[in-house]
Amino acid sequence: MSGLLQSITPVDQDSNPDYIEYDFKPGVRELLVDSVPISKTVSVIDKVSEFVANQLGLSVQDFEGRLLTPATASNDWLEPKIRPFAHLKAQVLKRLGGEYARLAEQLLISETPTSANPSELKQFSFEVVTVNPRGKIIKRESQQADYFTQDLGKGVDLEMVYIPAGSFLMGSPETEKHSDDRERPQHQVNIQPFFLGKYQVTHAQWRAVAKLPKIKRDLKSHPSYFKGKNRPVDGVNWYDAVEFCDRLSDYTGTEYRLPSEAEWEYACRAGTTTPFHYGETITSRLANYRASNTYAEEAEGEYPGETTPVGRFTPNGFGLYDMHGNLWEWCADPIHENYEGAPTDGSVWVSHNHNDYLMRGGSCYSYPWLCRSASRIDYNRDDINYAVGFRVARGVGRT
């Protein structure tokens, strides 16, 4: 196969050969499809479908049905694993023409989030990495995600990434290092599709929205300790973050809000069940945190002690950046001491007895265990802290 294939993921000496993705070089697939009888091509597709279905633990019938299911209807971790095969199958069938081409169109339609106004969504590509307990990258994957851009004026944009519907196990098991009972009991949560900021809200975005008409409270134009238009805004309390969302909602005519705690963890995990979306640990090459302390078997890393511009590190499987470290992120929920009685639909867990609200993700000052996907702390929503920022969420609908 020399000369026909090319690696679509970077390869180095630490790469696991089982996780290296390949694709045909441009034009090769088309030549092969055109040179093979249709019956043979269809037979090969059927055999590959059967193999992939087996690998995912599905019957062939269920697998074929999932291929034709619109992205928003997916409700588990299989969605990102099935979608690339749907795209590949559509490419081949479209080339065959006739009834096969019509089936290809159905597959292509199923790739687009149906209720997210696909005409206004764009797509971006990125690489996702997985590390072992030593912090070595053992897997690289090429991914794509849908998003839209909200214009804030004067060249400032807000990128909102589409987060597909799904179900996940929220919280941490007792066996997870440095976990505590506040993260338990683990419970299954169903999440509806929504949009979430690709990055933590930046200084530039904050200033653009702070100039908009006041809704309930005044906002400082420059609240942050660390300066730089592409750094995440810090030094904002929970009410400030809500006012930002309210002004943005008024400006756009569409509701922006803080994510619920369940939405945040679902978005952070992006289908993973490990302590971090990167795998068993994190390193200073992957996130901005107190890397002079270690979580697993990784080496000590750099500890800059300040925020970094958003988007500097590798994103997670949904295409979200800085979900571990940089700044803590406000959620819409008040604190509850554990998950006994927590909602299972991804909604905000309302309480009128607390003024302390949840923050997730850790910060540039945080020990690595505080940056875990399940880690949760609370803070008085009236108070200012220069280790705290936020990102915005939005329901699926008109963009």
C-alpha positions in Angstrom: 0.0 0.0 0.0 3.1 2.2 -0.1 2.3 5.5 -1.9 -1.5 5.1 -1.5 -2.0 6.0 2.1 -1.0 8.9 4.3 -1.1 9.4 8.1 -3.7 12.0 9.1 -2.4 12.2 12.7 1.1 13.2 13.7 3.5 10.3 14.3 6.4 10.2 16.7 8.4 7.6 18.7 5.8 7.5 21.4 2.8 7.0 19.1 0.8 3.8 19.6 0.6 2.2 16.1 -2.9 0.9 17.0 -4.2 4.5 17.2 -2.6 6.1 14.1 -5.3 7.1 11.6 -4.7 6.8 7.8 -6.5 7.9 4.8 -6.0 7.5 1.0 -4.0 10.2 -0.7 -6.2 12.6 -2.7 -7.8 10.9 -5.7 -6.8 7.3 -4.7 -10.2 6.4 -3.3 -12.0 7.6 -6.4 -9.7 5.6 -8.7 -10.2 2.4 -6.6 -14.0 2.8 -6.5 -14.2 3.4 -10.2 -12.0 0.4 -11.0 -13.9 -2.2 -8.8 -17.3 -3.7 -9.7 -20.2 -2.1 -7.8 -21.1 -5.5 -6.3 -17.6 -5.9 -4.9 -17.5 -2.3 -3.5 -20.9 -2.8 -1.7 -19.7 -6.2 -0.4 -16.6 -4.6 1.1 -18.7 -1.8 2.7 -21.0 -4.4 4.3 -18.1 -6.3 5.7 -16.5 -3.2 7.1 -19.9 -2.1 8.6 -20.2 -5.5 10.3 -16.6 -5.2 11.7 -17.2 -1.6 13.1 -20.5 -2.6 14.6 -18.8 -5.5 16.4 -16.1 -3.2 17.7 -18.8 -0.9 19.1 -20.9 -3.7 20.6 -23.8 -3.1 18.2 -25.8 -5.3 15.9 -25.4 -4.5 12.3 -29.1 -3.4 12.2 -28.6 -1.0 15.1 -25.3 0.3 13.6 -26.9 1.0 10.2 -29.8 2.7 12.0 -27.4 4.9 13.9 -25.7 5.9 10.7 -28.9 7.4 9.5 -29.8 9.1 12.8 -29.4 12.9 12.9 -26.6 14.0 15.2 -28.8 15.7 17.7 -30.7 12.4 18.3 -27.6 10.7 19.5 -27.6 10.1 23.3 -24.3 8.5 24.2 -20.6 8.3 23.6 -20.9 6.4 20.3 -21.8 9.5 18.4 -18.3 10.7 17.6 -17.2 7.2 16.8 -20.0 6.5 14.3 -20.0 9.8 12.5 -16.6 9.5 10.7 -17.7 6.1 9.2 -21.0 7.6 8.1 -19.0 10.3 6.2 -16.7 7.7 4.6 -19.5 5.5 3.6 -21.3 8.5 2.0 -18.2 9.4 0.0 -18.0 5.9 -1.5 -21.8 5.4 -2.2 -22.1 8.8 -3.8 -19.4 7.8 -6.3 -21.5 4.7 -7.3 -24.5 6.8 -8.4 -28.2 5.8 -8.6 -29.8 4.4 -5.5 -26.5 4.4 -3.7 -26.1 8.1 -4.3 -29.5 8.7 -2.8 -28.5 6.7 0.3 -25.3 8.8 0.4 -27.4 12.0 0.6 -29.3 10.6 3.6 -26.0 9.8 5.3 -24.7 13.3 4.7 -27.9 14.8 6.1 -27.6 12.7 9.2 -24.1 14.3 9.9 -25.6 17.7 10.4 -27.1 18.7 13.8 -30.8 19.0 12.7 -32.0 21.6 15.2 -29.0 23.8 15.2 -29.8 25.8 12.1 -27.1 24.0 9.9 -27.2 26.8 7.2 -25.3 29.0 9.7 -23.0 26.5 11.3 -19.4 26.1 10.2 -16.9 23.3 11.0 -13.4 23.3 12.3 -10.8 20.6 12.6 -8.6 19.9 15.5 -6.4 17.1 17.1 -7.3 15.3 20.3 -4.6 13.6 22.4 -4.7 10.9 25.1 -1.9 10.4 27.7 -0.9 7.6 29.9 -0.1 8.0 33.7 3.4 9.1 32.8 1.9 12.0 30.7 3.2 10.5 27.4 0.9 10.9 24.5 -0.3 7.4 23.4 -3.1 8.4 21.1 -3.8 11.2 18.6 -7.1 11.6 16.8 -8.3 14.1 14.2 -11.8 15.5 15.0 -14.2 18.0 13.7 -16.9 20.1 15.4 -19.6 22.4 14.4 -19.8 26.0 15.6 -21.1 29.5 14.9 -19.6 32.9 15.4 -21.4 35.7 17.2 -20.2 39.1 16.1 -19.7 41.4 19.0 -18.6 44.4 16.9 -15.3 46.0 16.0 -13.7 42.8 14.9 -14.5 40.9 18.1 -16.2 37.5 17.8 -17.5 34.9 20.2 -17.2 31.3 18.9 -19.9 28.9 20.2 -19.3 25.1 19.7 -22.2 22.7 19.2 -22.3 20.1 22.0 -24.4 17.1 20.9 -27.0 15.5 23.1 -25.8 12.6 25.2 -25.9 10.7 28.4 -22.9 10.4 30.8 -22.0 9.2 34.3 -21.5 12.3 36.4 -19.1 12.4 39.3 -16.1 10.3 40.2 -15.7 6.7 41.6 -14.2 6.2 45.0 -11.1 4.7 43.3 -10.3 8.0 41.6 -7.2 9.6 43.2 -7.9 12.8 45.2 -11.7 12.5 44.6 -14.1 13.1 47.5 -17.7 12.5 48.6 -18.8 15.8 47.1 -18.4 14.2 43.7 -20.7 11.2 44.6 -22.8 9.3 44.2 -22.1 8.9 40.5 -25.3 9.2 38.6 -26.4 9.0 35.0 -27.4 12.4 33.4 -29.1 13.0 30.1 -28.0 16.2 28.4 -29.9 18.0 25.6 -27.8 19.6 22.8 -26.5 23.1 23.5 -23.7 25.5 22.5 -20.8 26.3 24.7 -18.0 28.9 24.3 -15.0 27.5 22.5 -12.9 29.5 24.9 -13.2 31.1 28.3 -14.5 34.7 27.8 -11.6 36.9 26.9 -10.7 40.5 27.9 -11.7 41.6 24.3 -15.1 39.9 24.5 -15.7 41.2 28.0 -15.0 44.8 27.0 -17.2 44.6 23.9 -20.2 43.3 26.0 -19.5 45.7 28.9 -20.1 48.6 26.6 -23.7 47.3 25.8 -26.7 48.8 27.7 -26.9 47.8 31.4 -29.5 45.2 32.4 -29.2 45.0 36.2 -25.8 46.0 37.3 -22.7 48.0 36.2 -19.7 46.2 34.7 -16.1 47.3 34.9 -14.4 47.6 31.5 -11.1 46.3 32.9 -11.8 44.0 35.9 -8.8 41.7 35.5 -5.5 41.4 37.2 -3.8 39.9 34.2 -3.9 42.0 31.0 -4.0 41.0 27.4 -7.0 40.9 25.0 -6.8 37.2 24.4 -6.3 36.2 28.0 -9.4 35.0 29.8 -11.1 37.7 31.8 -10.7 37.2 35.6 -11.8 39.1 38.7 -15.5 38.8 37.9 -18.0 37.5 40.4 -21.1 35.3 39.6 -23.4 38.3 39.2 -21.0 39.9 36.8 -20.9 36.8 34.7 -24.7 36.7 34.7 -24.9 40.4 33.7 -22.6 39.6 30.8 -24.9 36.9 29.6 -28.0 39.1 30.0 -26.4 42.0 28.0 -25.4 39.5 25.3 -28.9 38.1 25.2 -30.4 41.5 24.9 -27.9 42.4 22.1 -28.5 39.2 20.1 -32.1 38.5 20.9 -31.1 35.0 21.9 -30.7 33.7 25.4 -27.1 33.3 26.6 -26.4 31.9 30.1 -24.0 30.1 32.3 -23.8 26.4 31.8 -25.4 24.1 34.4 -22.9 22.1 36.4 -24.0 18.9 34.6 -23.6 20.6 31.2 -20.1 21.7 32.2 -18.9 18.3 33.2 -20.5 16.6 30.2 -18.8 19.2 27.9 -15.5 18.8 29.7 -15.4 15.0 29.6 -16.4 14.8 25.9 -17.1 11.1 26.2 -14.2 10.3 28.5 -14.4 8.6 31.9 -10.8 9.2 33.0 -9.8 11.8 35.7 -9.0 14.3 32.9 -10.3 14.5 29.3 -6.7 13.9 28.3 -6.6 10.6 30.1 -5.0 9.5 33.4 -3.2 12.8 34.1 -2.3 16.2 32.7 1.1 17.9 32.1 2.2 21.5 31.6 2.3 20.9 27.8 -1.5 20.3 27.9 -2.8 22.7 30.5 -2.0 25.8 32.6 -2.0 24.8 36.3 0.4 24.3 39.2 2.4 21.7 37.4 5.2 21.7 39.9 2.9 19.2 41.7 2.0 15.9 40.0 -1.1 13.8 39.8 0.1 10.4 38.6 3.5 9.3 37.3 4.2 12.3 35.1 7.3 14.5 35.6 7.0 17.9 37.3 6.4 20.7 34.9 6.4 24.5 34.6 4.3 26.6 36.9 3.9 30.1 35.3 1.5 31.3 38.0 -0.5 33.4 35.6 -3.1 33.0 32.9 -2.2 32.2 29.3 -4.0 33.3 26.2 -7.0 31.1 25.4 -6.5 28.4 22.8 -2.8 27.7 23.5 -3.3 24.1 24.5 -4.8 21.0 22.8 -8.7 20.9 23.0 -10.9 18.1 24.2 -13.0 15.8 22.0 -15.7 18.5 21.6 -13.2 21.1 20.5 -13.3 23.1 23.7 -10.1 24.7 25.1 -8.8 25.2 28.6 -11.4 22.9 30.3 -8.6 22.0 32.7 -6.8 25.0 34.3 -6.2 28.6 33.4 -9.3 29.9 35.3 -12.0 28.4 37.4 -15.4 28.7 35.6 -18.6 29.8 37.2 -21.6 27.5 36.7 -25.3 28.4 37.1 -25.8 26.1 40.1 -25.5 26.8 43.8 -23.5 24.3 45.8 -24.9 21.0 47.2 -22.7 19.0 49.4 -23.1 15.8 47.3 -25.2 14.4 44.4 -27.9 12.9 46.5 -31.2 13.9 44.8 -29.4 15.7 41.9 -31.4 16.2 38.7 -30.8 13.7 35.9 -31.8 15.9 33.0 -28.8 18.3 33.0 -30.8 21.2 34.4 -29.6 23.7 37.1 -30.0 22.2 40.6 -31.8 25.1 42.2 -31.5 25.9 45.9 -32.5 29.1 47.8 -30.4 28.3 50.9 -27.0 29.0 49.5 -25.1 32.1 48.3 -22.1 29.9 47.4 -22.1 28.8 43.7 -20.1 26.2 41.9 -16.9 26.6 39.9 -15.3 24.0 37.7 -12.1 23.2 35.9 -9.3 24.6 38.2 -7.0 27.5 37.5 -3.4 28.5 36.8 -2.9 28.3 40.6 -4.6 25.0 41.1 -3.0 21.6 42.0 -3.6 19.1 39.3 -6.2 17.1 41.2 -8.4 20.2 41.5 -8.4 20.4 37.7 -10.0 16.9 37.3 -13.2 16.7 35.2 -15.3 15.8 38.3 -13.6 18.3 40.7 -16.0 20.9 42.1 -15.6 23.8 44.6 -17.8 26.6 45.7 -17.3 30.3 46.2 -19.5 33.2 47.4 -21.1 34.6 44.3 -20.7 38.2 45.5 -16.9 37.9 45.9 -14.1 38.7 43.4 -11.3 36.2 42.8 -8.5 36.6 40.2 -8.5 32.9 39.6 -12.1 32.8 38.4 -13.6 33.4 35.0 -16.4 31.8 32.9 -17.6 30.7 29.5 -21.1 31.1 28.1 -23.7 28.6 27.0 -26.7 28.9 24.7 -29.6 26.6 23.9 -29.9 25.1 20.4 -32.1 27.1 18.1 -31.7 30.2 15.9 -28.2 31.6 15.6 
